[in-house]
Amino acid sequence: MKRENFSEWFNQILEKAGILDIRYPVKGLYVWLPYGMKIRECVIKIIKEILENHGHEEVLFPLLIPEDFLRKESEHIRGFEEQVYWVTRGGSKELNVKLALRPTSETAIYPIVSLWIKSHKDLPLKIYQIVNVFRYETKHTRPLIRLREITTFKEAHTFHRTFEEAEAQVKEAIEIYKKFFDRIAIPYLINKRPDWDKFPGAIYTIAFDTIFPDGKSLQIATIHNLGQNFSKPFNIKYEKVDGNFEYVYQTCYGISDRVIASIIAIHGDDRGLILLPEISPYQIVIIPIIYKESRQKVLNKAWKIYNLLKEKYKIYIDLREDETPGSKFYYWEMKGIPIRIEIGPRDVDEGVVTIFRRDKMERIKVRDEDLENTLKDMMNDIYKNLRERAWKFLEENVVRIFRIEDIREGYINEISLCGKDSCGRYIEEKTGLRVLGEAIEKKEDGYCLVCKERTDKIYRVAKSY
Amino acid sequence: MKRENFSEWFNQILEKAGILDIRYPVKGLYVWLPYGMKIRECVIKIIKEILENHGHEEVLFPLLIPEDFLRKESEHIRGFEEQVYWVTRGGSKELNVKLALRPTSETAIYPIVSLWIKSHKDLPLKIYQIVNVFRYETKHTRPLIRLREITTFKEAHTFHRTFEEAEAQVKEAIEIYKKFFDRIAIPYLINKRPDWDKFPGAIYTIAFDTIFPDGKSLQIATIHNLGQNFSKPFNIKYEKVDGNFEYVYQTCYGISDRVIASIIAIHGDDRGLILLPEISPYQIVIIPIIYKESRQKVLNKAWKIYNLLKEKYKIYIDLREDETPGSKFYYWEMKGIPIRIEIGPRDVDEGVVTIFRRDKMERIKVRDEDLENTLKDMMNDIYKNLRERAWKFLEENVVRIFRIEDIREGYINEISLCGKDSCGRYIEEKTGLRVLGEAIEKKEDGYCLVCKERTDKIYRVAKSY
């Protein structure tokens, strides 16, 4: 399993580690396996915690959207029209109103929210849901990356009194996603998408992009300022303090299964997964090294340590008798378990255990009495190391480019552009890459690579998933 | 809000307590609100814990099932044919293969499981998922009870070497659901459904039925022994110890949103919800009774108690200044919060607090130093009381009947029947009620009410949702 051949490695590890079964016989649909489900649940827990700390409440809207709702905002339906799955029959009957499988839930949520919001006192309103959404993708589909059923779509929707409050919410959303991706040690670049690539119906779109081991960028989160583009057709109005009515200002933002794809792709190595303690189904696996004569004393110590640690850590003790210690090591390394504790007869005699950490593939001996402190420090250090390593890789693959002909596939290219659509489009045509958009946290004086106008804007360009 | 007018009460409480918004403009589809979502999450946590303790692993299969899969087991498709929603278009294209929205997931799961199972060592296999499923109901739809999108469908699927092992699994499933319904204090009767009412494709179906305040029965869980009915068409075979191959034996069992419906309907009263501590979004709400001059000392004590309890309980402190204590009492009673702590200026002076418990509507004064112990005992007692009360209501509404003309709507009627379909069908025609099936844990010598044959079988008959 060489991670150099990234596509192949990715599909192999999904199967071998028990994340997904990719043999479901419909294009773009996959089966989540138990180990994958556990990782997914850890990730969901983190994003829910962060959203709730920021005052978002969880809701759940129906999957099926009547055709007339979906068509209410004209740019929105133009953007999604070719991707919508339509339910046209119920039993043996043709439905009177066609029902769309939600490609995203604006048009399901907003008609109902228009009933909820009456006065300025009802604002701001911040809600989110975690649902499956459907896109009839005609491009090449890929597990966790380009799906026809996105199984883990977290979408937040917010409603505000003024444009400024919606702008402030976009900034809050950026902070929320920074916290989230920092917590799961995924590096990112934040780009304001060019106009032709924004969310259908939005005023503008801010995206988080990361970089995969093959040098391609992947969009992992988007944040949209919707202005009043949806509140007008959906009639979401509130009574102001002065008694007049105004349409609300809105934002929405989302992440998807791609978060899990990133964790697998960015932290993994040739041996398989490498999981952060917080998102690993088990944080520690104990492997007793059993020989006939010392069997009992080794098992005693293994259970003693298991009992010592079980309240603090998600821990598993691998007692399989038909596998050698070596094959167990290999197995749990492939599964990405952060820390392995090996206990052999000599370790019992010497009052030590052997600790192995997956991220650095390092093995140390620790005295029994130091075990708990060592584990605690090591868990933190694994997080720190994975995060630093991932950021280092990203930073090494961002290149500052001053001539169009130097723009390279396999890197994120930073170039000066004036911001006009025509100049961005020219870059895309010339290079065959994607203009990810303007770096929102970076400025540099220069000249647009296309029209030579003065500009301090930096744009990012990359081959993209 | 009188619970006597049950249907009206139920819809009102869903809205007022913030469980569901029932105004989504497609029949049989509803919107989960934040408070409802929190209750739902508590319930999901319990069933997951119990299933995992019994060795079930969580998976997630796609929503869309190709038509030829759905049609593989002939009785199954006959049973569901008229209830299936069909996706026939993607974007502007007609799909080559029609895709069903899963009405249940046997036909999505079994083709893939047939790839997983090779040898007797792979058995038993026990998996479950919690998903949305779809039924094009033509009957009257009702929130949480009869839905077109069932949003919380927990389905378990198990695979075994022999028929006996599948039978043992049916018994384990009964134990699982007993644990689950006992934990959420919902009373049940366990009935073996008559042949004409079993799950399409099953050998037989065991159901858990409860009784609603209006005297109608509600099916809240079903367990199916599938024998080899699915393993043959889906080719799920395993290699036996002797090297021969055999088709596996299967069971499946499920619960749905109806669990939440039961919690609301069975425990509630004229004032609204009554929630068990384990499934209440907050277990305790503190309401400081604020007067101008004693404001600070009351708030100090309220926060002190909040901080004392916040690690142990889900607790909320209601500091709204634009609501009177009385209206706060009313609000949280309606929301079903198990325990309310009221703190007034006199309570501060006397070193006591006032505790109110929702289930009995009782108020007591407790000395500060006794608070923690009192709360702990009271939480247990609330559970015990709600459970006893619910079982008492069920038992009072089960009647032993000896003549067909005495069978009554509004009760669960227990009658002697021989077990022949023709006798059961006769009872249904004659009474307009539903034969729920044979009581699996009760026998009594008697004569079939229809054909007068000797029998020790007891059948249950009721008006049913």
Interface residues (C-beta under 8 A of the other chain):
Chain A: D21 R23 Y24 P25 V26 L29 Y30 V31 W32 L33 P34 M37 K38 E41 E57 E58 V59 L60 F61 P62 L63 L64 P66 F69 E81 E82 Q83 V84 Y85 W86 V87 T88 R89 G90 G91 S92 K93 V97 L99 L101 A108 P111 I112 L115 W116 I127 N132 F134 Y136 T138 R148 E149 T151
Chain B: D21 R23 Y24 P25 V26 L29 Y30 V31 W32 L33 P34 M37 K38 E41 E57 E58 V59 L60 F61 P62 L63 L64 P66 F69 E81 E82 Q83 V84 Y85 W86 V87 T88 R89 G90 G91 S92 K93 V97 L99 L101 A108 P111 I112 L115 W116 I127 N132 F134 Y136 T138 R148 E149 T151
